Amino acid sequence: MAMIDGVNYGPLAQLAGKWQGDKGTDIAPAPDGSSNIPYYETILFEAIGDVTNAKEQTLAVLRYHQIVVRKDDDSVFHNETGYYSWDSATNTVSQSLTIPRGFALLAGGTAEADATAIEVAAEINDKDWGIVQSPFMRDNAKTTAFTHRLEVQGDTLVYSETTVVDIYGNIFDHTDENTLERCD
């Protein structure tokens, strides 16, 4: 079992700590096609213990904060906070996140306790794993689907993320990927 402070975190335990990476690539929609933005970032995953729902479900929970910075001008262009939780009874992993653009989601998937990879997904009309966005975002940059895969090998974390966005009159696969190293 992957225990932190007496709590079984299963596949989430390997994420705990501070990670930094400077190999990021953001393929983002632009009015005339797409832009390729090289970036560096820091992600902090903190174990916060377990929570119980309706006295029947116990979740091990990590809180995280991700700061993404453009390499060309050192400006922050993405600031995300959220939680990862794992239900050991069902091997369900969830990621809840918010970004300060009027956007939030709850994505889910399954992972065995000893898994080195975690993958979650959400869709706009999914009754279990969904997406919520402000009226402005819905009308101008509507997110319809989200997938996120993280894989840890020792002190290296590799992730890829795709957000399907309806923007500028097109459906666009907005992708981000990076390789990070544990730094604590």
C-alpha positions in Angstrom: 0.0 0.0 0.0 1.1 3.5 -0.8 0.7 5.2 2.6 1.2 8.8 3.6 0.6 9.7 7.2 -1.4 6.5 7.7 -3.7 7.1 4.7 -3.7 4.7 1.7 -3.2 7.0 -1.3 -2.9 4.2 -3.8 -1.7 5.5 -7.2 -1.8 9.1 -6.0 1.0 8.6 -3.5 3.6 8.9 -6.2 2.5 12.4 -7.1 3.0 13.9 -3.7 5.7 16.6 -3.7 6.9 19.5 -5.8 7.6 19.0 -9.5 9.3 21.3 -12.1 9.7 21.0 -15.8 10.9 23.2 -18.7 10.0 21.0 -21.7 6.4 22.0 -22.0 4.6 22.5 -25.3 1.2 24.1 -25.5 -0.6 23.8 -28.8 -3.4 26.4 -28.5 -6.1 27.6 -30.8 -5.6 31.0 -32.5 -7.9 32.9 -34.8 -5.7 32.0 -37.8 -5.0 28.4 -36.8 -2.9 27.5 -33.8 0.1 28.6 -31.7 2.9 26.6 -30.3 3.9 27.9 -26.9 7.0 26.5 -25.1 6.7 26.7 -21.3 8.0 25.8 -18.0 6.0 25.0 -14.9 5.8 24.0 -11.2 3.1 21.7 -9.8 2.8 21.2 -6.1 0.8 18.1 -4.9 0.0 18.1 -1.2 -1.4 15.1 0.8 -4.4 16.4 2.8 -5.7 13.2 4.3 -8.9 11.4 3.7 -12.5 12.5 3.5 -15.7 10.5 4.0 -18.9 10.9 2.0 -22.2 9.9 3.5 -20.4 7.6 6.0 -20.0 5.1 3.1 -17.2 6.3 0.9 -13.6 7.2 1.9 -11.4 9.1 -0.5 -7.7 9.8 -0.2 -7.1 13.4 -1.4 -4.2 15.4 -2.8 -4.6 19.2 -3.3 -2.6 20.6 -6.2 -1.5 24.0 -7.7 -0.1 24.3 -11.1 1.7 27.5 -12.4 2.6 27.6 -16.1 4.9 30.2 -17.5 5.8 31.2 -21.1 9.4 30.7 -21.9 9.6 33.7 -24.3 8.5 36.4 -21.8 8.3 34.7 -18.4 4.6 35.5 -18.1 2.2 33.2 -16.3 -0.5 32.1 -18.7 -2.1 29.3 -16.8 -2.9 29.0 -13.1 -4.8 26.0 -12.0 -5.9 24.6 -8.6 -7.7 21.4 -7.8 -7.8 18.0 -6.1 -7.1 14.4 -7.0 -9.0 11.8 -5.0 -8.8 8.0 -5.0 -11.5 5.6 -3.8 -9.7 2.4 -2.8 -13.0 0.4 -2.7 -13.7 1.0 -6.5 -10.2 2.1 -7.7 -11.9 5.4 -8.9 -9.6 8.4 -9.5 -11.0 11.8 -9.9 -9.6 15.2 -10.7 -11.5 18.4 -9.9 -10.0 21.6 -11.2 -10.7 25.3 -11.6 -9.0 27.9 -13.7 -9.7 31.7 -13.3 -11.5 32.0 -16.7 -14.9 30.9 -15.4 -14.2 27.2 -15.9 -14.3 24.0 -13.7 -14.5 20.3 -14.3 -14.7 16.9 -12.6 -12.9 14.2 -14.5 -12.7 10.5 -13.6 -11.2 7.2 -14.4 -9.9 4.1 -12.7 -6.5 3.1 -11.5 -5.2 0.1 -9.5 -3.4 0.9 -6.2 0.0 0.2 -7.8 -0.6 1.9 -11.1 2.2 4.2 -12.4 -0.2 5.9 -14.8 -3.4 7.8 -14.1 -5.9 8.8 -16.8 -9.1 10.8 -16.3 -11.7 12.2 -18.7 -14.7 14.5 -18.7 -17.3 15.6 -21.3 -19.7 18.5 -21.5 -22.9 16.3 -21.1 -21.5 13.4 -19.2 -23.7 12.7 -16.1 -20.8 11.5 -14.0 -17.7 13.4 -15.2 -18.6 16.9 -16.4 -17.6 20.4 -17.4 -19.0 23.7 -16.1 -18.2 27.1 -17.7 -19.3 30.6 -17.6 -21.7 32.0 -20.2 -18.9 33.9 -21.9 -16.7 30.7 -22.2 -19.7 28.6 -23.3 -20.5 31.1 -26.1 -16.9 32.0 -27.2 -14.5 29.2 -26.2 -16.7 26.2 -25.3 -14.9 23.2 -23.9 -16.6 19.9 -24.9 -14.2 17.3 -23.7 -11.1 16.8 -21.5 -8.5 14.0 -21.1 -5.5 14.0 -18.8 -2.8 11.3 -18.5 0.0 11.4 -15.9 2.7 8.8 -15.6 5.4 8.6 -12.9 8.6 6.7 -13.3 10.7 7.3 -10.2 11.3 11.1 -9.9 10.0 11.8 -13.4 6.4 12.8 -14.2 5.2 12.9 -17.8 1.8 14.2 -18.6 -0.3 14.9 -21.7 -3.7 16.7 -21.7 -6.2 17.4 -24.4 -9.0 19.9 -24.1 -11.4 19.9 -27.0 -12.5 23.5 -27.6 -15.2 25.0 -29.9 -13.5 28.4 -30.7 -13.1 30.7 -33.7 -15.7 28.7 -35.6 -13.6 25.5 -35.3 -13.3 22.4 -33.1 -9.8 22.4 -31.8 -7.7 19.8 -29.8 -5.9 22.1 -27.4 -2.9 20.0 -26.1 -0.4 20.4 -23.4 2.5 18.1 -22.5 5.5 18.3 -20.3 8.2 16.2 -18.5 8.8 17.3 -14.9 11.3 16.2 -12.2 10.6 15.9 -8.5 12.4 18.7 -6.7 11.8 17.9 -3.0 
